[in-house]
Amino acid sequence: MNLHFPVHVEWNKMISAFHTIVGGPNYIAYLEHFQTHHPDEVPLTEKEFYDQRLKDRYEGGKINRCC
């Protein structure tokens, strides 16, 4: 019996909710989408995902920030 699994699942839900609220990239949602729509492809690693989102946000010519 793995007692850590439910805590891990709840933690992921909290992280996902946080990213939704602040408008940040959500790796968990990305993986769920990727598994559903691209099951035969390999998803980005978590580091690659966040690096790509930063690049898209700041190198796209349209900086989206609060200040």
N, C-alpha and C positions, 0 to 999 in steps of 0.2 A: 504494500500500500504506500503510495507516494503522498505524503502529507503536504509537500511543498507545491504541488500542482495547483490547488485552488487559489493559493495566495498569488502565484504567478499569473493566473488568469485574471484575478481581480486587479492586480497591479497593471497589467496590460490594458484593461478597461479604463483605469484611471488615467493612464498616459494618453490613451486614445481620446478620452473626453477633454483632457487638457489641450491637446493639439487642436481639437475641433474648436474649442472656445477661443484660443488665441490666434487661430488661423495659420498654424504652423504645419509643416509636412508631417504626415502620419504614416510611418513605415508599416504598422500593423494593417491599416486599411489598404495600403499599397499591396501587401502580400496577399490579402484576401481577394482583392480585385485580380491580381496577377494569376492566382491559382484558378479562379473562375473563368477568366477570359483568355488566358495564355498558358494552359496546362502543359504544353509541350516545349515551352521555353524556360530558360533559367533566369530567375529574378535577380535584380541588383542586390549586392550585399547591403547591410544597413549603412555602412560608411559610404559606399558608392551612391546610395539613395540620397543621403543628406548632402553629400558633395554636389550631386547633380541639382538638387533643389536650390542650394546656395548659388550655384552658377546661373541657373535659370532666373533667379530673383535679382541678382546684382549685375550680371553681365548681359542681360537681355535689353538694356537700354531703358528699362522702366523700373526704377527703384521704388519699392513699396515699403515704406516705413512710417513710423508715427512722428518722427521729429525731423 
